[in-house]
Amino acid sequence: MSSHVEAVIAALREVSPDLLRWSGAIARRMRTFNVALTGKHSGNANTDALTLADLTVQELVVAGLRDRAPLLRQCRIEAEEENGDLQAFASESELVIALDPIDGTKYFQDRTGDAYAVMLHLRNASQVLYSLVFAPEQGPTGTWTQACGTAVKCGPDDPDISARECLELLPEIRPDQRPDSSNIYVIGFQQHDPVVAEEITRAGLKGFAPDQMPASIYPLMATGAFGGSLIHTPNIYDYPVSQQLARIFGGNSIWAHDGQPVEFTRTWMDDRAGMLRLPGIVATADSPEKLRILAGLARDWSQDRYGGSLQSK
């Protein structure tokens, strides 16, 4: 790893915990009001949910990254929404900071549980280098999930100390002590999400459609409560964190149709949802055996997100 990459990771580790903690507090407060907006028209409620909190959080995080660590301006930035001073960041760079201001906006907007999070990650064309997720309402004070190098941490926030110090004090999750779960998160198959979850269960694992999720997938996967995911055309703002977690724990993310490891050079713009996505169906798991089951199940399914059918035509 080059000294430049190491410096960028160090800068993110220094400034992003405070930004995500502050953003989480704002999101938690705004959730008590009706802040729903219109603007996305994919036809899927999980994708189309948009609130004033998404825009507010993105404005804060983008400005914070810009001002608190000028080195980060040398990275490209990919953010789920269009607002904020995105032009302050590089138009070309091997490093990308990706931001999802509120992952799980539908849960947030409908007030149906705590399965939403503020998150960012740093990646290059082939791998995620650093990720940080803060779930503001998971637990009394919120829950952190951080992945960097070979270390994963997950645990409660402590507002009596700085966010950075809190993360430093959290113990690393030891892979040999992490539970081996067959639970698999399913999303992106439109109206077929429940059917896909049932197919995964019949295949020997246990599928969970979005409405069945007990919390955000990232702390669940970090702690071993979930073993992976099966996602149709995942967006590039949140999904990559799962890839990093899976690889640290001995698994991977692969394209179901050919079994090749996922990389980030192939994307497409989903104009219905206004977001960048990877093509095809992506299987992610913390073990090769789970990957084999998931990829085998979805190998011949349609790669068309809006095709209306699971089966290829």
Secondary structure as UniProt FT lines:
FT   HELIX           3..30
FT   TURN            31..32
FT   STRAND          36..37
FT   HELIX           45..48
FT   STRAND          50..51
FT   HELIX           52..68
FT   HELIX           70..74
FT   STRAND          76..79
FT   HELIX           86..88
FT   STRAND          96..103
FT   HELIX           105..110
FT   STRAND          117..123
FT   STRAND          128..135
FT   TURN            136..137
FT   STRAND          143..148
FT   TURN            149..150
FT   STRAND          151..156
FT   TURN            159..160
FT   HELIX           163..169
FT   HELIX           175..177
FT   STRAND          183..187
FT   HELIX           190..192
FT   HELIX           193..202
FT   TURN            203..204
FT   STRAND          206..208
FT   HELIX           210..212
FT   HELIX           217..223
FT   STRAND          228..232
FT   TURN            236..239
FT   HELIX           240..248
FT   TURN            249..250
FT   STRAND          252..255
FT   TURN            256..258
FT   STRAND          268..270
FT   TURN            271..274
FT   STRAND          275..277
FT   STRAND          281..285
FT   HELIX           288..298
FT   TURN            299..300
FT   TURN            305..306
//
